Amino acid sequence: MIRRPPRSTLFPYTTLFRSSDTAAEIQQKAAGIGYPLVVKPDSQGSTLGVSMVPAPDNLAGALTSCFSLEAFGLVERRIMGREMTVAVLERNPLPVLEIVSPRELFDYQAKYHDDSVEHRFESDLAEEVVCDLERTAVAATSALGTRGLCRVDLIRSEERRVG
């Protein structure tokens, strides 16, 4: 059996849940974070099993999608904003890339099959914002102890914070 650490107080906007948790336990965790939410499997990539959950009535369907892929999931507060990605090579950030999609969620279909998605290296972001995105990406790779080339996906919220 895989054991996961308890929710950290450092991350009040996300929590882990298990397929063995009761519906009431998961609902309580979700309510503690607040809606709208994002529900996703713990270790999937390419947005597989990810659901946007605007209200409590949508939570059960999102959990079904998540648990169809694995037994652990995350509930996170949904951050509304611009989607950015920063590749980091040995703690050196590469140019910030903005992803613009007509879809609500930049999901598997959008990533690999939708020709209407735009990838913008040139954006209207101020230099200080670009530097903040780069610092955040490098800090994330450092905290995780990554090596070589990796990518950090970020949302720049409407409140101009990076998440």
Disulfide bonds with the S-S distance in Angstrom:
none
